[in-house]
Amino acid sequence: MSEPPLSSQAPTQTLDALKDEWTITQRSVHSGDFVALHELLPPDEVELPPNLTHHLLALQLTHGDRQITRFDGREYDGPIPIGTFFLQPASYPASYSWESTDEALLFLLTPGFLQRLATQTGCLNPDQIELRPILLDHDPQIEQLARAFAHEMQTQGLGGRLYTESLANCLAIHLLRHYCTIPAQLPPPVGGLSRDRLCQTLDLIHASLDQSLGLETLAAAVGLDVYYFSRLFRQSMGISPYQYVLQQRIEKAKSLLQNQALTVTAIALECGFTDSSHLARQFRKTMGMSPRDYRRQIR
């Protein structure tokens, strides 16, 4: 079990109600404002008190025989199909009991995180943000984002920090749009990044390919919030910041592979990959061959 350290805003009340041995993997994003947990849950009961520090969204990965969920004065008693989810706002006490060993993804988000995102995007007055409690529902986009996050956790973050932060932001924005008592309307950014901001961003990316790049770092460097930076970058370049960084890392690896004196491991680290296996997987996806095969081809 891998558990990155959480910030002082960690969801201690919620985590205290869960058992350490249930957690398969854990990922903290945005300094603890967004926490993802991959859980294996044997039959049990959990009581969550009111005024939790985080909203809780749970997505079912395996079929649950029977679960009894109570909050907001309502109750659900029945099976939990694969891909369904419940959403418990931070202000709601709740109780859960289940009769089968279930696998699930839990996402914990602070109200402050959603408020900052709403302020940055101009979609809602932060005082208007109130999530709707959902006892059981299915949302294909939530399932897709959750499974992408699960894949990142299972592969130890091969997509990198940029990708993980992008998934967290996408999930949060989806909640703002579709699960608030007052639906959010996000105004589309127009025009792309200015020439100076785009050049500054690209220079920073090219100078930092061997480092862990985050959306917040790139956005802060040009004085923009994360949401608008991502949207404007895509308008300017036609791809997301994550896709561009990965593209540039592959291009740098192709150039370095021409130097026969460099090992594939050294090239991987120089290009910002965690190890040679990480480079090989991403290189094969892009080029259709391994780095070693590419090197033999260009001799």
NUKE-331717 format. One record per residue (C-alpha): residue number from 1; residue in three letters; chain; x, y, z. Coordinates in Angstrom, 3 decimals. Layout:
N
num: NUM; residuo: Ala; cadena: A; east: X; north: Y; up: Z $
...
//
This chain:
299
num: 1; residuo: Met; cadena: A; east: 0.000; north: 0.000; up: 0.000 $
num: 2; residuo: Ser; cadena: A; east: 1.387; north: 3.372; up: -1.036 $
num: 3; residuo: Glu; cadena: A; east: 0.275; north: 6.373; up: 0.999 $
num: 4; residuo: Pro; cadena: A; east: 1.749; north: 9.757; up: 0.047 $
num: 5; residuo: Pro; cadena: A; east: 1.710; north: 12.183; up: 2.970 $
num: 6; residuo: Leu; cadena: A; east: -1.384; north: 14.315; up: 3.282 $
num: 7; residuo: Ser; cadena: A; east: -1.507; north: 17.979; up: 4.140 $
num: 8; residuo: Ser; cadena: A; east: -2.981; north: 19.528; up: 7.268 $
num: 9; residuo: Gln; cadena: A; east: -6.291; north: 19.629; up: 5.366 $
num: 10; residuo: Ala; cadena: A; east: -6.324; north: 15.858; up: 5.069 $
num: 11; residuo: Pro; cadena: A; east: -9.783; north: 14.283; up: 5.491 $
num: 12; residuo: Thr; cadena: A; east: -8.967; north: 12.859; up: 8.912 $
num: 13; residuo: Gln; cadena: A; east: -12.595; north: 12.348; up: 9.997 $
num: 14; residuo: Thr; cadena: A; east: -13.420; north: 10.353; up: 6.886 $
num: 15; residuo: Leu; cadena: A; east: -10.151; north: 8.429; up: 6.862 $
num: 16; residuo: Asp; cadena: A; east: -10.490; north: 7.603; up: 10.551 $
num: 17; residuo: Ala; cadena: A; east: -13.818; north: 5.898; up: 9.787 $
num: 18; residuo: Leu; cadena: A; east: -12.135; north: 3.691; up: 7.190 $
num: 19; residuo: Lys; cadena: A; east: -9.732; north: 0.922; up: 8.056 $
num: 20; residuo: Asp; cadena: A; east: -6.102; north: 1.098; up: 6.943 $
num: 21; residuo: Glu; cadena: A; east: -6.134; north: -2.511; up: 5.786 $
num: 22; residuo: Trp; cadena: A; east: -8.907; north: -1.705; up: 3.279 $
num: 23; residuo: Thr; cadena: A; east: -6.729; north: 0.694; up: 1.294 $
num: 24; residuo: Ile; cadena: A; east: -4.934; north: -0.779; up: -1.723 $
num: 25; residuo: Thr; cadena: A; east: -3.518; north: 2.500; up: -3.039 $
num: 26; residuo: Gln; cadena: A; east: -3.900; north: 6.152; up: -2.115 $
num: 27; residuo: Arg; cadena: A; east: -3.121; north: 9.305; up: -4.053 $
num: 28; residuo: Ser; cadena: A; east: -3.161; north: 12.857; up: -2.743 $
num: 29; residuo: Val; cadena: A; east: -3.551; north: 15.646; up: -5.296 $
num: 30; residuo: His; cadena: A; east: -3.577; north: 19.415; up: -4.797 $
num: 31; residuo: Ser; cadena: A; east: -1.922; north: 19.153; up: -1.350 $
num: 32; residuo: Gly; cadena: A; east: -4.685; north: 17.037; up: 0.151 $
num: 33; residuo: Asp; cadena: A; east: -7.645; north: 18.981; up: -1.256 $
num: 34; residuo: Phe; cadena: A; east: -8.323; north: 15.988; up: -3.482 $
num: 35; residuo: Val; cadena: A; east: -7.594; north: 12.453; up: -2.270 $
num: 36; residuo: Ala; cadena: A; east: -8.228; north: 9.219; up: -4.173 $
num: 37; residuo: Leu; cadena: A; east: -8.442; north: 5.853; up: -2.430 $
num: 38; residuo: His; cadena: A; east: -8.597; north: 2.423; up: -4.058 $
num: 39; residuo: Glu; cadena: A; east: -10.367; north: 0.244; up: -1.488 $
num: 40; residuo: Leu; cadena: A; east: -11.169; north: -3.440; up: -0.954 $
num: 41; residuo: Leu; cadena: A; east: -14.059; north: -3.501; up: 1.496 $
num: 42; residuo: Pro; cadena: A; east: -14.977; north: -6.737; up: 3.325 $
num: 43; residuo: Pro; cadena: A; east: -18.524; north: -6.884; up: 4.800 $
num: 44; residuo: Asp; cadena: A; east: -18.810; north: -4.198; up: 7.478 $
num: 45; residuo: Glu; cadena: A; east: -20.641; north: -1.098; up: 8.724 $
num: 46; residuo: Val; cadena: A; east: -19.419; north: 2.518; up: 8.735 $
num: 47; residuo: Glu; cadena: A; east: -20.903; north: 5.587; up: 10.417 $
num: 48; residuo: Leu; cadena: A; east: -19.720; north: 8.976; up: 9.121 $
num: 49; residuo: Pro; cadena: A; east: -20.450; north: 12.020; up: 11.315 $
num: 50; residuo: Pro; cadena: A; east: -21.778; north: 15.399; up: 10.130 $
num: 51; residuo: Asn; cadena: A; east: -19.459; north: 18.274; up: 9.208 $
num: 52; residuo: Leu; cadena: A; east: -16.831; north: 16.112; up: 7.529 $
num: 53; residuo: Thr; cadena: A; east: -13.864; north: 17.973; up: 6.088 $
num: 54; residuo: His; cadena: A; east: -14.401; north: 16.520; up: 2.597 $
num: 55; residuo: His; cadena: A; east: -17.158; north: 15.628; up: 0.168 $
num: 56; residuo: Leu; cadena: A; east: -17.141; north: 11.880; up: -0.536 $
num: 57; residuo: Leu; cadena: A; east: -17.756; north: 10.289; up: -3.932 $
num: 58; residuo: Ala; cadena: A; east: -17.519; north: 6.492; up: -4.181 $
num: 59; residuo: Leu; cadena: A; east: -17.610; north: 4.486; up: -7.404 $
num: 60; residuo: Gln; cadena: A; east: -18.234; north: 0.720; up: -7.373 $
num: 61; residuo: Leu; cadena: A; east: -15.675; north: -1.421; up: -9.251 $
num: 62; residuo: Thr; cadena: A; east: -17.231; north: -4.829; up: -8.506 $
num: 63; residuo: His; cadena: A; east: -20.833; north: -5.942; up: -8.109 $
num: 64; residuo: Gly; cadena: A; east: -22.074; north: -5.487; up: -4.545 $
num: 65; residuo: Asp; cadena: A; east: -24.715; north: -7.966; up: -3.383 $
num: 66; residuo: Arg; cadena: A; east: -26.446; north: -5.637; up: -0.968 $
num: 67; residuo: Gln; cadena: A; east: -25.727; north: -2.276; up: 0.594 $
num: 68; residuo: Ile; cadena: A; east: -27.820; north: -0.150; up: 2.927 $
num: 69; residuo: Thr; cadena: A; east: -27.012; north: 3.553; up: 2.602 $
num: 70; residuo: Arg; cadena: A; east: -28.676; north: 6.240; up: 4.707 $
num: 71; residuo: Phe; cadena: A; east: -28.248; north: 9.999; up: 4.453 $
num: 72; residuo: Asp; cadena: A; east: -30.323; north: 13.109; up: 3.750 $
num: 73; residuo: Gly; cadena: A; east: -33.271; north: 11.411; up: 5.446 $
num: 74; residuo: Arg; cadena: A; east: -33.351; north: 8.781; up: 2.699 $
num: 75; residuo: Glu; cadena: A; east: -32.325; north: 5.147; up: 2.400 $
num: 76; residuo: Tyr; cadena: A; east: -31.149; north: 2.833; up: -0.347 $
num: 77; residuo: Asp; cadena: A; east: -31.299; north: -0.904; up: 0.292 $
num: 78; residuo: Gly; cadena: A; east: -30.253; north: -3.137; up: -2.585 $
num: 79; residuo: Pro; cadena: A; east: -27.453; north: -4.268; up: -4.884 $
num: 80; residuo: Ile; cadena: A; east: -24.661; north: -1.952; up: -5.999 $
num: 81; residuo: Pro; cadena: A; east: -23.998; north: -2.550; up: -9.718 $
num: 82; residuo: Ile; cadena: A; east: -20.553; north: -2.020; up: -11.219 $
num: 83; residuo: Gly; cadena: A; east: -19.978; north: 1.607; up: -12.262 $
num: 84; residuo: Thr; cadena: A; east: -22.611; north: 3.122; up: -9.959 $
num: 85; residuo: Phe; cadena: A; east: -21.691; north: 5.771; up: -7.407 $
num: 86; residuo: Phe; cadena: A; east: -22.933; north: 7.659; up: -4.377 $
num: 87; residuo: Leu; cadena: A; east: -22.104; north: 11.261; up: -3.477 $
num: 88; residuo: Gln; cadena: A; east: -22.136; north: 12.387; up: 0.154 $
num: 89; residuo: Pro; cadena: A; east: -21.682; north: 16.150; up: 0.678 $
num: 90; residuo: Ala; cadena: A; east: -19.424; north: 17.167; up: 3.567 $
num: 91; residuo: Ser; cadena: A; east: -22.326; north: 18.497; up: 5.635 $
num: 92; residuo: Tyr; cadena: A; east: -24.281; north: 15.218; up: 5.695 $
num: 93; residuo: Pro; cadena: A; east: -23.959; north: 12.439; up: 8.291 $
num: 94; residuo: Ala; cadena: A; east: -24.314; north: 8.982; up: 6.763 $
num: 95; residuo: Ser; cadena: A; east: -24.253; north: 5.271; up: 7.510 $
num: 96; residuo: Tyr; cadena: A; east: -23.255; north: 2.410; up: 5.234 $
num: 97; residuo: Ser; cadena: A; east: -23.434; north: -1.344; up: 5.617 $
num: 98; residuo: Trp; cadena: A; east: -22.669; north: -3.969; up: 2.980 $
num: 99; residuo: Glu; cadena: A; east: -22.776; north: -7.754; up: 2.823 $
num: 100; residuo: Ser; cadena: A; east: -20.181; north: -8.664; up: 0.171 $
num: 101; residuo: Thr; cadena: A; east: -16.485; north: -7.930; up: -0.301 $
num: 102; residuo: Asp; cadena: A; east: -16.573; north: -4.905; up: -2.591 $
num: 103; residuo: Glu; cadena: A; east: -13.904; north: -3.030; up: -4.529 $
num: 104; residuo: Ala; cadena: A; east: -14.416; north: 0.705; up: -4.890 $
num: 105; residuo: Leu; cadena: A; east: -12.767; north: 4.016; up: -5.659 $
num: 106; residuo: Leu; cadena: A; east: -13.288; north: 6.792; up: -3.111 $
num: 107; residuo: Phe; cadena: A; east: -12.681; north: 10.439; up: -3.982 $
num: 108; residuo: Leu; cadena: A; east: -12.488; north: 13.017; up: -1.177 $
num: 109; residuo: Leu; cadena: A; east: -12.716; north: 16.703; up: -2.127 $
num: 110; residuo: Thr; cadena: A; east: -12.669; north: 19.726; up: 0.174 $
num: 111; residuo: Pro; cadena: A; east: -15.421; north: 22.320; up: -0.220 $
num: 112; residuo: Gly; cadena: A; east: -12.601; north: 24.865; up: -0.511 $
num: 113; residuo: Phe; cadena: A; east: -11.201; north: 23.098; up: -3.563 $
num: 114; residuo: Leu; cadena: A; east: -14.552; north: 23.325; up: -5.351 $
num: 115; residuo: Gln; cadena: A; east: -14.965; north: 26.942; up: -4.254 $
num: 116; residuo: Arg; cadena: A; east: -11.552; north: 27.931; up: -5.634 $
num: 117; residuo: Leu; cadena: A; east: -12.292; north: 26.168; up: -8.920 $
num: 118; residuo: Ala; cadena: A; east: -15.657; north: 27.929; up: -9.168 $
num: 119; residuo: Thr; cadena: A; east: -14.003; north: 31.287; up: -8.494 $
num: 120; residuo: Gln; cadena: A; east: -11.268; north: 30.661; up: -11.059 $
num: 121; residuo: Thr; cadena: A; east: -13.716; north: 29.661; up: -13.760 $
num: 122; residuo: Gly; cadena: A; east: -16.336; north: 32.275; up: -12.891 $
num: 123; residuo: Cys; cadena: A; east: -19.037; north: 29.616; up: -13.110 $
num: 124; residuo: Leu; cadena: A; east: -20.632; north: 30.204; up: -9.716 $
num: 125; residuo: Asn; cadena: A; east: -20.517; north: 32.460; up: -6.729 $
num: 126; residuo: Pro; cadena: A; east: -18.513; north: 30.387; up: -4.214 $
num: 127; residuo: Asp; cadena: A; east: -21.289; north: 30.936; up: -1.659 $
num: 128; residuo: Gln; cadena: A; east: -23.729; north: 29.153; up: -4.008 $
num: 129; residuo: Ile; cadena: A; east: -21.819; north: 25.875; up: -4.176 $
num: 130; residuo: Glu; cadena: A; east: -23.819; north: 23.089; up: -2.575 $
num: 131; residuo: Leu; cadena: A; east: -23.518; north: 19.530; up: -3.813 $
num: 132; residuo: Arg; cadena: A; east: -26.642; north: 17.393; up: -4.088 $
num: 133; residuo: Pro; cadena: A; east: -26.588; north: 14.125; up: -2.106 $
num: 134; residuo: Ile; cadena: A; east: -26.810; north: 11.115; up: -4.433 $
num: 135; residuo: Leu; cadena: A; east: -27.780; north: 7.760; up: -2.919 $
num: 136; residuo: Leu; cadena: A; east: -27.137; north: 5.705; up: -6.058 $
num: 137; residuo: Asp; cadena: A; east: -26.688; north: 6.721; up: -9.672 $
num: 138; residuo: His; cadena: A; east: -24.658; north: 5.991; up: -12.798 $
num: 139; residuo: Asp; cadena: A; east: -22.795; north: 8.637; up: -14.788 $
num: 140; residuo: Pro; cadena: A; east: -20.631; north: 7.432; up: -17.702 $
num: 141; residuo: Gln; cadena: A; east: -18.286; north: 10.415; up: -17.451 $
num: 142; residuo: Ile; cadena: A; east: -17.703; north: 9.948; up: -13.720 $
num: 143; residuo: Glu; cadena: A; east: -17.028; north: 6.257; up: -14.342 $
num: 144; residuo: Gln; cadena: A; east: -14.582; north: 7.044; up: -17.154 $
num: 145; residuo: Leu; cadena: A; east: -12.673; north: 9.612; up: -15.082 $
num: 146; residuo: Ala; cadena: A; east: -12.622; north: 7.320; up: -12.046 $
num: 147; residuo: Arg; cadena: A; east: -11.274; north: 4.374; up: -14.034 $
num: 148; residuo: Ala; cadena: A; east: -8.600; north: 6.568; up: -15.602 $
num: 149; residuo: Phe; cadena: A; east: -7.581; north: 7.630; up: -12.096 $
num: 150; residuo: Ala; cadena: A; east: -7.547; north: 3.979; up: -10.983 $
num: 151; residuo: His; cadena: A; east: -5.244; north: 3.102; up: -13.876 $
num: 152; residuo: Glu; cadena: A; east: -2.860; north: 5.879; up: -12.848 $
num: 153; residuo: Met; cadena: A; east: -2.777; north: 4.559; up: -9.300 $
num: 154; residuo: Gln; cadena: A; east: -2.230; north: 0.964; up: -10.429 $
num: 155; residuo: Thr; cadena: A; east: 0.619; north: 1.966; up: -12.740 $
num: 156; residuo: Gln; cadena: A; east: 2.184; north: 4.241; up: -10.098 $
num: 157; residuo: Gly; cadena: A; east: 1.420; north: 7.441; up: -11.941 $
num: 158; residuo: Leu; cadena: A; east: 2.952; north: 6.664; up: -15.344 $
num: 159; residuo: Gly; cadena: A; east: 1.005; north: 9.549; up: -16.845 $
num: 160; residuo: Gly; cadena: A; east: 2.756; north: 11.932; up: -14.494 $
num: 161; residuo: Arg; cadena: A; east: 1.643; north: 14.717; up: -12.237 $
num: 162; residuo: Leu; cadena: A; east: 0.134; north: 16.779; up: -15.056 $
num: 163; residuo: Tyr; cadena: A; east: -2.231; north: 13.983; up: -16.028 $
num: 164; residuo: Thr; cadena: A; east: -3.324; north: 13.247; up: -12.451 $
num: 165; residuo: Glu; cadena: A; east: -4.055; north: 16.916; up: -11.759 $
num: 166; residuo: Ser; cadena: A; east: -5.997; north: 17.160; up: -15.022 $
num: 167; residuo: Leu; cadena: A; east: -8.179; north: 14.199; up: -14.051 $
num: 168; residuo: Ala; cadena: A; east: -8.841; north: 15.710; up: -10.609 $
num: 169; residuo: Asn; cadena: A; east: -9.830; north: 19.044; up: -12.140 $
num: 170; residuo: Cys; cadena: A; east: -12.071; north: 17.369; up: -14.739 $
num: 171; residuo: Leu; cadena: A; east: -13.898; north: 15.384; up: -12.068 $
num: 172; residuo: Ala; cadena: A; east: -14.377; north: 18.466; up: -9.883 $
num: 173; residuo: Ile; cadena: A; east: -15.661; north: 20.562; up: -12.798 $
num: 174; residuo: His; cadena: A; east: -18.080; north: 17.781; up: -13.739 $
num: 175; residuo: Leu; cadena: A; east: -19.466; north: 17.852; up: -10.192 $
num: 176; residuo: Leu; cadena: A; east: -19.847; north: 21.647; up: -10.388 $
num: 177; residuo: Arg; cadena: A; east: -21.683; north: 21.374; up: -13.691 $
num: 178; residuo: His; cadena: A; east: -24.032; north: 18.514; up: -12.915 $
num: 179; residuo: Tyr; cadena: A; east: -24.296; north: 17.882; up: -9.167 $
num: 180; residuo: Cys; cadena: A; east: -24.734; north: 21.308; up: -7.570 $
num: 181; residuo: Thr; cadena: A; east: -28.098; north: 22.528; up: -6.327 $
num: 182; residuo: Ile; cadena: A; east: -27.494; north: 25.498; up: -8.672 $
num: 183; residuo: Pro; cadena: A; east: -25.991; north: 24.093; up: -11.912 $
num: 184; residuo: Ala; cadena: A; east: -22.753; north: 25.782; up: -12.933 $
num: 185; residuo: Gln; cadena: A; east: -22.312; north: 27.398; up: -16.325 $
num: 186; residuo: Leu; cadena: A; east: -18.660; north: 27.559; up: -17.345 $
num: 187; residuo: Pro; cadena: A; east: -17.898; north: 30.354; up: -19.838 $
num: 188; residuo: Pro; cadena: A; east: -15.565; north: 29.111; up: -22.593 $
num: 189; residuo: Pro; cadena: A; east: -12.162; north: 30.834; up: -22.737 $
num: 190; residuo: Val; cadena: A; east: -11.413; north: 32.398; up: -26.105 $
num: 191; residuo: Gly; cadena: A; east: -8.350; north: 33.301; up: -28.117 $
num: 192; residuo: Gly; cadena: A; east: -5.800; north: 30.901; up: -26.691 $
num: 193; residuo: Leu; cadena: A; east: -2.683; north: 31.986; up: -24.815 $
num: 194; residuo: Ser; cadena: A; east: -1.047; north: 35.234; up: -25.834 $
num: 195; residuo: Arg; cadena: A; east: 2.183; north: 34.862; up: -27.814 $
num: 196; residuo: Asp; cadena: A; east: 4.320; north: 35.896; up: -24.838 $
num: 197; residuo: Arg; cadena: A; east: 2.541; north: 33.535; up: -22.438 $
num: 198; residuo: Leu; cadena: A; east: 2.726; north: 30.653; up: -24.898 $
num: 199; residuo: Cys; cadena: A; east: 6.460; north: 31.195; up: -25.494 $
num: 200; residuo: Gln; cadena: A; east: 7.058; north: 31.431; up: -21.739 $
num: 201; residuo: Thr; cadena: A; east: 5.135; north: 28.207; up: -21.145 $
num: 202; residuo: Leu; cadena: A; east: 6.915; north: 26.288; up: -23.898 $
num: 203; residuo: Asp; cadena: A; east: 10.313; north: 27.521; up: -22.722 $
num: 204; residuo: Leu; cadena: A; east: 9.531; north: 26.361; up: -19.181 $
num: 205; residuo: Ile; cadena: A; east: 8.376; north: 22.945; up: -20.403 $
num: 206; residuo: His; cadena: A; east: 11.442; north: 22.412; up: -22.575 $
num: 207; residuo: Ala; cadena: A; east: 13.766; north: 23.452; up: -19.758 $
num: 208; residuo: Ser; cadena: A; east: 12.040; north: 21.176; up: -17.240 $
num: 209; residuo: Leu; cadena: A; east: 11.372; north: 17.925; up: -19.106 $
num: 210; residuo: Asp; cadena: A; east: 13.476; north: 15.984; up: -16.595 $
num: 211; residuo: Gln; cadena: A; east: 11.379; north: 17.287; up: -13.685 $
num: 212; residuo: Ser; cadena: A; east: 7.898; north: 16.596; up: -12.300 $
num: 213; residuo: Leu; cadena: A; east: 5.791; north: 19.235; up: -14.021 $
num: 214; residuo: Gly; cadena: A; east: 2.416; north: 20.194; up: -12.576 $
num: 215; residuo: Leu; cadena: A; east: -0.458; north: 22.227; up: -13.995 $
num: 216; residuo: Glu; cadena: A; east: -0.284; north: 24.624; up: -11.059 $
num: 217; residuo: Thr; cadena: A; east: 3.398; north: 25.311; up: -11.744 $
num: 218; residuo: Leu; cadena: A; east: 2.827; north: 26.006; up: -15.436 $
num: 219; residuo: Ala; cadena: A; east: -0.286; north: 28.117; up: -14.832 $
num: 220; residuo: Ala; cadena: A; east: 1.349; north: 30.158; up: -12.056 $
num: 221; residuo: Ala; cadena: A; east: 4.345; north: 30.901; up: -14.273 $
num: 222; residuo: Val; cadena: A; east: 2.109; north: 32.867; up: -16.661 $
num: 223; residuo: Gly; cadena: A; east: -0.257; north: 34.292; up: -14.028 $
num: 224; residuo: Leu; cadena: A; east: -3.331; north: 32.189; up: -14.835 $
num: 225; residuo: Asp; cadena: A; east: -5.499; north: 29.783; up: -12.886 $
num: 226; residuo: Val; cadena: A; east: -5.255; north: 26.099; up: -13.721 $
num: 227; residuo: Tyr; cadena: A; east: -8.624; north: 25.760; up: -15.468 $
num: 228; residuo: Tyr; cadena: A; east: -8.169; north: 28.642; up: -17.913 $
num: 229; residuo: Phe; cadena: A; east: -4.521; north: 27.832; up: -18.508 $
num: 230; residuo: Ser; cadena: A; east: -5.428; north: 24.282; up: -19.580 $
num: 231; residuo: Arg; cadena: A; east: -8.228; north: 25.429; up: -21.866 $
num: 232; residuo: Leu; cadena: A; east: -6.208; north: 28.261; up: -23.427 $
num: 233; residuo: Phe; cadena: A; east: -3.179; north: 26.009; up: -23.931 $
num: 234; residuo: Arg; cadena: A; east: -5.328; north: 23.474; up: -25.789 $
num: 235; residuo: Gln; cadena: A; east: -6.753; north: 26.243; up: -27.971 $
num: 236; residuo: Ser; cadena: A; east: -3.241; north: 27.426; up: -28.823 $
num: 237; residuo: Met; cadena: A; east: -1.573; north: 24.049; up: -29.345 $
num: 238; residuo: Gly; cadena: A; east: -4.445; north: 21.735; up: -30.256 $
num: 239; residuo: Ile; cadena: A; east: -3.530; north: 19.294; up: -27.453 $
num: 240; residuo: Ser; cadena: A; east: -3.537; north: 19.363; up: -23.647 $
num: 241; residuo: Pro; cadena: A; east: -0.478; north: 20.367; up: -21.588 $
num: 242; residuo: Tyr; cadena: A; east: -0.042; north: 16.734; up: -20.538 $
num: 243; residuo: Gln; cadena: A; east: -0.091; north: 15.507; up: -24.141 $
num: 244; residuo: Tyr; cadena: A; east: 2.368; north: 18.202; up: -25.209 $
num: 245; residuo: Val; cadena: A; east: 4.810; north: 17.419; up: -22.388 $
num: 246; residuo: Leu; cadena: A; east: 4.666; north: 13.703; up: -23.198 $
num: 247; residuo: Gln; cadena: A; east: 5.190; north: 14.466; up: -26.888 $
num: 248; residuo: Gln; cadena: A; east: 8.262; north: 16.569; up: -26.119 $
num: 249; residuo: Arg; cadena: A; east: 9.695; north: 13.926; up: -23.788 $
num: 250; residuo: Ile; cadena: A; east: 9.394; north: 11.326; up: -26.535 $
num: 251; residuo: Glu; cadena: A; east: 11.060; north: 13.662; up: -29.038 $
num: 252; residuo: Lys; cadena: A; east: 13.920; north: 14.296; up: -26.616 $
num: 253; residuo: Ala; cadena: A; east: 14.288; north: 10.551; up: -26.057 $
num: 254; residuo: Lys; cadena: A; east: 14.453; north: 9.965; up: -29.827 $
num: 255; residuo: Ser; cadena: A; east: 17.253; north: 12.507; up: -30.077 $
num: 256; residuo: Leu; cadena: A; east: 19.217; north: 11.053; up: -27.148 $
num: 257; residuo: Leu; cadena: A; east: 18.850; north: 7.493; up: -28.465 $
num: 258; residuo: Gln; cadena: A; east: 21.150; north: 8.485; up: -31.317 $
num: 259; residuo: Asn; cadena: A; east: 23.964; north: 8.660; up: -28.761 $
num: 260; residuo: Gln; cadena: A; east: 24.962; north: 5.006; up: -28.415 $
num: 261; residuo: Ala; cadena: A; east: 26.989; north: 5.791; up: -25.270 $
num: 262; residuo: Leu; cadena: A; east: 23.861; north: 6.631; up: -23.274 $
num: 263; residuo: Thr; cadena: A; east: 21.913; north: 3.824; up: -21.594 $
num: 264; residuo: Val; cadena: A; east: 18.147; north: 3.651; up: -22.016 $
num: 265; residuo: Thr; cadena: A; east: 17.798; north: 4.119; up: -18.249 $
num: 266; residuo: Ala; cadena: A; east: 19.861; north: 7.313; up: -18.335 $
num: 267; residuo: Ile; cadena: A; east: 17.803; north: 8.598; up: -21.256 $
num: 268; residuo: Ala; cadena: A; east: 14.558; north: 7.816; up: -19.422 $
num: 269; residuo: Leu; cadena: A; east: 15.591; north: 9.865; up: -16.390 $
num: 270; residuo: Glu; cadena: A; east: 16.897; north: 12.700; up: -18.557 $
num: 271; residuo: Cys; cadena: A; east: 13.512; north: 12.901; up: -20.275 $
num: 272; residuo: Gly; cadena: A; east: 11.436; north: 12.889; up: -17.084 $
num: 273; residuo: Phe; cadena: A; east: 10.302; north: 9.244; up: -17.062 $
num: 274; residuo: Thr; cadena: A; east: 10.446; north: 7.306; up: -13.815 $
num: 275; residuo: Asp; cadena: A; east: 12.566; north: 4.479; up: -15.261 $
num: 276; residuo: Ser; cadena: A; east: 13.356; north: 2.623; up: -18.499 $
num: 277; residuo: Ser; cadena: A; east: 10.105; north: 0.614; up: -18.305 $
num: 278; residuo: His; cadena: A; east: 8.068; north: 3.820; up: -18.092 $
num: 279; residuo: Leu; cadena: A; east: 9.884; north: 5.206; up: -21.136 $
num: 280; residuo: Ala; cadena: A; east: 9.444; north: 1.935; up: -23.036 $
num: 281; residuo: Arg; cadena: A; east: 5.667; north: 1.849; up: -22.476 $
num: 282; residuo: Gln; cadena: A; east: 5.105; north: 5.435; up: -23.533 $
num: 283; residuo: Phe; cadena: A; east: 7.587; north: 5.164; up: -26.430 $
num: 284; residuo: Arg; cadena: A; east: 5.869; north: 2.055; up: -27.779 $
num: 285; residuo: Lys; cadena: A; east: 2.454; north: 3.745; up: -27.600 $
num: 286; residuo: Thr; cadena: A; east: 3.761; north: 6.679; up: -29.640 $
num: 287; residuo: Met; cadena: A; east: 6.273; north: 5.078; up: -32.000 $
num: 288; residuo: Gly; cadena: A; east: 5.004; north: 1.523; up: -32.251 $
num: 289; residuo: Met; cadena: A; east: 8.354; north: 0.094; up: -31.152 $
num: 290; residuo: Ser; cadena: A; east: 10.622; north: -0.043; up: -28.102 $
num: 291; residuo: Pro; cadena: A; east: 13.453; north: 2.470; up: -27.552 $
num: 292; residuo: Arg; cadena: A; east: 15.997; north: -0.291; up: -28.204 $
num: 293; residuo: Asp; cadena: A; east: 14.333; north: -1.227; up: -31.496 $
num: 294; residuo: Tyr; cadena: A; east: 14.289; north: 2.458; up: -32.477 $
num: 295; residuo: Arg; cadena: A; east: 17.984; north: 2.754; up: -31.629 $
num: 296; residuo: Arg; cadena: A; east: 18.842; north: -0.271; up: -33.781 $
num: 297; residuo: Gln; cadena: A; east: 16.796; north: 1.176; up: -36.619 $
num: 298; residuo: Ile; cadena: A; east: 18.703; north: 4.487; up: -36.688 $
num: 299; residuo: Arg; cadena: A; east: 22.218; north: 3.031; up: -36.498 $
//
